[in-house]
Each structure stands twice: as structure tokens, then as C-alpha cells.
Amino acid sequence: MLMLVNVGKLCDGNKSAKVIQKIIFALSSSIRETDISGWYKQNSVMGVILTEISAADQASVRDVILTKLNAALSSSLDFEQISRIQVSFHFLPEDTNGQKQTQRGVGMLCPLPDEKEPSDLALVLKRAMDVAGSLLALLILLPLFLAIALLIKRSSKGPVIFRQERVGYRGQTFVFLKFRSMYSNNDDNIHREYVNRLITRKTGAETDPGKNGVYKITDDPRVTPIGRFLRRTSFDELPQFINVLKGEMSLVGPRPPIQYEFDSYDYWHRRRVLAAKPGITGLWQVKGRSKTTFDDMVRLDLRYARAWSLWLDLKILIKTPLAIFTGAY
């Protein structure tokens, strides 16, 4: 469903910028993390793409959104200003005289000015925490790195470090580092097919999420015996502290997808790589990743990006060791 909010009649005068900011805030508080907002017509019509809405849900969703939006607007604008805002809904694809129309507006929204953008100081502090945390982890865990490297070398042929291209912040690719947990020169078709079924909701993880966690295949024949231990303890993730030190990742953020995973994403899924820099741990990991579906994981990633703060990062970092210990990570 596409919701259009026409604010053109409020864009005249010196105070229009402040009014627009109030409308943006009201709009953002009225929609879900998975919905996509932006300018449909620059400085005139705001648009919101409401994802995963069926025809049967159309009326009820429209009523709920309107109620929330009116309540949010009433707290910051007067009646005269609200009366000049026009809201319309379009269920896509639209049917006109029996002919289906193309999905206008999807992918065509320009970013809205966001009053909730983190300050430059907050971003500098986050980067400082990433650098300090990754340096400290690399120094403390150096003996463990050497022990794991020796075990990998003695258990199977191949490199100690597994390198893979991943999709990072805003679509920038980078070389993702892990301790190798699989036999060398294996076929990735098993994982490709599993991920495609998972994202398109054709895998058993949707009906029994405790059985198959996101991106985790039960009894994967490609994994070495030492690799199973590394995966169970998440020790295979330790080299990513180098990615953090290089600025390609953060300590906390969404997990970076492989290109073929990203290619299988629905439109709204792709926001997870646009919203925040990828991280070693995140909200999804500490919420019990083996018990969530792929869509729930994306919702948690978007919720993290929307509510991000240094305090939230610290809480996630504190909860991560417990999640690893209990097997939820």
C-alpha cells in the first residue's frame, strides 16, 4: 500500500520548515520499522510504502495508520494546519477498468530530512568505541587466535582465515573475515538454496524456527569437526575485529549479507544494509536468533537503526556473552 501525504499547502512561509519537521516526526511515529518513507514529490508530497499488506488488510491498516497519524499531528499542529494536509491511499498494483497498473512510487522515494539523525559527536564516540574495543579484544584474545589457528591447520587442509565478499553499509562491498569452519573448495549451492528458501519463506525454519536458525543449516556436511565447535561458540567470528578496526564493520550492527542473499531480498529487506554499518553482534543476536524468522531478524535490525544510541550499543555488548553461553547467539 502506498500512502501519500500532501503537505504542499503548508510549504509557504518562513515557518514551513519547522512544520514539515513536525509532520515528518508524526509520520515516523505512525508507521512500522519495515515501512519505507520519503518524498514522493520533492517538498510537496510525502510517501510511505506499507510493505506486506494484503487486500483483506487494506481497510483495517488504513484506519489504524490514519488514527495514529491524526493523534501524532494533533499533539504538535493546530486544527487549521492539520486541515490543510491531504492523505490518500493506493493499494498496489492498482486496478483501473480491469487492467493492472504498474507499482508507481516504489523505489522512487527521495529521503526525507530526518531530525533523528545521530550527531557527529555520537558517531565519533561510536567509532572510538569500535577502535578501542576491537584493539582490546585482539590483544586479549591473541593466545586464543593462535590456538584456533593451530587446531584448524591440524584438522583439515586449507587457509586458517576464510575471506568472503559481503555487502556492507549502503551497498559497499568488503572482504569479510572468519576462521575457516568448512572444508576447502566446497560447493556453496547448499547454502544458496537454503537462504533463498529462508528469505522467500519456503524453509521449515518458518514453521519451526527453533529447529533451523537463520543462516544455520543443521548437520551441514561442509563443516569440519573443529568448525562445529567454532560455530557453536561463535569463535569463528573473532577475526571480524579486524574488519571493525579497518572501519568496514562496527562492534554492533546488522550482519552483512553475501551478495546472493542480498539479491534474494524483498524491497524492504534491503533497508537493513542502508540503515546502519554492519556489526559483529546486534539486537537480533541477543534476542535469540535461533528462535526468529528472517523477517523478524530484519525488523530487529531496522528497529536497532531507528533507536540507535551509544547506551543501546553498550547494552547489546553486555548481553552478547550471555547469549553465546546460552546458545541463543
N, C-alpha and C positions, 0 to 999 in steps of 0.2 A: 504494500500500500504506500502511495506517495501522498504526504500531507504538505500542502502549500500554505504558507503564512505570508500574506501580502501586507507589508508594512510601508508601502510606498507613500501613503498619505501622512506618515509620521516622519519622513525623511527631509522635511523642510525646516529651516531654522537652526539656530546655534545650539539648541539643546537636543537635537535629534540624535547625536552620537550617544549620549547618556541613556536616552530612551531605548535605543536599539540594543545597548548592552543589557538593559533590564529585561528586554524581551528574549534575548539570547539565553540569559540565565534562567528565565522562566521556562523556556523551551527545553533546555538541557535537563532541568529537574523533572520534566514531564514525560520523558522518553526512557527507553531501556538502554543498557550498555551496548546492545547489539544493533541499535538503530543508527542510521547514518544521517548527519545533518550538514547543511551547507547552504550557500547562496544558490538558488535556482535561477534568479535574475539578480545580478550584482546590485547591492544596495536598494533592492526593491522587494524581492520575494524570497523568503527563506523556504527551503525544502527539507523534509525529513523522509528518508526511505525506511519504512517499518518492515523489517525482514520477517520471513516465515509466517505470514498472515494468510490463512485460508479464507475462501469465500464465506464459509459459515461463521468465521470470527469477525468479519468486516464491520458489522454494525456495533457489536459489543466493544471492539477495540476503539472504534471511532468515538463512542460515548465516553469511554474511560479516559482517552487522551484529551478530549475536549474539557472534561471535568477537571482534570489535573492542570491543564493549561490555564483555564479560567481562574482557578484558585490561585495559581502562582502569579498570574498577571495582576489579579486584584490586590495582592499584597504590596505591589510596587508602582502601579499605574492608576490613574483616576478613571472614572467611567467614560469620560469624553475620549480619552486616549484609547481605551480598550475598544470602544465602538468604531474606531477608525481602522481596526485590524480585521482583515478578512481571511478566513480559514476555509480551505476546501480539501477534499479527499478524493483520491483517484486510485481505484483498485486495478493493478496491472497484471496481465495485459488487459486494456480496456476493450469493450465490445461495442462497436458502433455499427448499427444496421447489419448485425450478423457477421461483421468482419473484425477479426482480432487486430489490434493495433500494436505497434512496437512499444517497448518499455521506455517511454520517454523519461528523461531525467536521471535514469540510473547510470551512475558513473560520470554524470555531468555537473555535480555539485561542487562549487568552489568553497574553500574553507571559510568558516565564519571567524571573525575576531574573537578570541577566547580569553575572557577575563580571568580564567583559572590557570593560565599558563604559568609554570613554575618560574620563580625569579632566577636571575643569573646567579645570585649568591647560592640559592638552593642547589642549582646544577653544579656549581663549583664544589660545594660541600659533598655532593653525591660522588663526583669524580674523585675527590680527595679520599673519601671513604673507600672507594673501589681500589685506588692505588695502594693505600695503607693496608687494607685488608688482604689484597692479593699478595703483596710483598711479605707480610707477616705469615700468611699461610704457606707460601713457597719456602720460606726459611724454616719454619717449624716442621713442615712435612717432608723436608728433603730426605731424611732417612727412609721414610715410607715410600717415597718416589723410587729410591734406589732398590729397595726390597721388591717392589712390584715389578720394576723393570727386569730384575733378575728372574723372577718367577715366570714372567711372560716369555722371556728368551728361552728358558729351560723347558717350557711346556709345549711350545709349538714354534714352527718356523715363521719368520716374518718380522716386520718392524715393531718396536715397542710402542711407538705413538701412531695412532690412526688419524689420518688427516682427511677431512671431507669438506667440500664446499657447502656452505649453508647460506640461507637468506637472512640478512641482518636488518638493522634499523633502516626503515624507509626503502627497503629493497636492495640495499647494498650487500653484495656477497663478500664472504671472507672465509678463510681456512679455519675450520673448527677442529679443535684438538681433543683427543681422548686416548686413554690407554687402550690398546688393542684388546678386544674381548672375543674376537672371532678368528677363525682360521683365515689365512690369507687367500686372495683370489677366489672369494666365494661369490655366488650369484645373488644379486640384490632383488631379484624378481619376487622372492617370498615376501620381503618387506614392502615392496611396491604394491603388491596385490592386497596385502593386509591393510596398509594405510589407506588405500583407495576405498576399501570396503568400510573401514572405520569412519572415514570422513563422510562417505555417502550413506552411512547408516545401514550397511549390509553385513556387519560383523556381529558375532554373538556378544561382544562387549556392550552392545546397546541394551540387550535384554538381561545380561548377567555381567554387569560391569566389574564385579569382584573377581571374575574368572580371568578376564584378559584386560590388563590395564592399557591405557593409551600408549601406543607405540611399543608395547611389550608383547612379544609373541611367546606363548607357553611352549617350552621344550623346543626352542629354536635349534635345529641341527647344526647351524653355522657357528654356534657359540662354543668356545673351548671350556674345559673344566675350570681352569682358573678364571676364565671370563665370567662364568656364572657367579663365582664368589665376588668378583669385582662389581658386577652389576647389582647383586643383592645388597652390597654395602655402599654402592654409589662411588666406590674408589675409582672407577673408570673415568669419572668426571673431573678428577683433580687437575689434569693439565689445562683445563679451561681457565684456571687462574692466570695463565699466560695470556690467554685471549683478553681477559679483563685488564691486565697490565698494559696491553697494547691498545686498549680503548675500543676494541671490537665488541666487547660484551661488558656487562655490569655484574656486580655480585647478585643483584636481584632484578628480575625482569622475566618476560616470556621466553620460553625455549625457542631457539632458532630452528626453523624447518629446513628440510632438504628441499631442493628445487622441485622434485617431482611431488612432494607433499603439497608445496605451495600451489602447484599447478592444479591440484585437485580441490582446492579451497572454493567454497561459495564466496560470493562477493563480500559479504560481511565478515567472513573469517579473516580476510586479508588485512583487516584493520589491526590485527594483533601485531603485525610487523611494522605498522605505521605509527602505532601509539607509543611505543617505548623501546629502548635499546634492549636486546636480548640479555638474559641473565643465567647464572648457574642455578639459582633457586628462585622460587616465586610463590605467589599466592596459591596456585594450583597444587604445587608440591606439598605445602604444609596443610592443605585442606584434605589430603588423602587422595592422591592421583589415581590409585588403582580402583577407586570407587566412583569415578566420574566419567561421563561420556566425553567425546571430543567437543561437542557443542558447549558442554558445561565448562570444559577447560578454557575455551575461547572466551566465554562470558567472564570467567575469573580473571583472565589476562586483561580484558577490557576494563573490568572493574578496578583492577590494580592501577592501570594507567590513568583512570579518571580520578582516583582517590589518592594518587601518589603523594607521599611525604617522606622525609628522612626518618620520621618515627615509624612509619609503616615498614620501611626497609629494615629498620632495626628489629622490629617485632618478628618479621619473617625470618631474618637471620638467626634470631634466638630460638625460634621454633623448629628450624631445619634439622639440627642434630637429633631432636626427639623424633621427628618424622622418619629420619633414616633408621634410628634404633628400633622403632616400632614397625618398620616395614611399609609405612604409608608413603614414603618418598619413592 
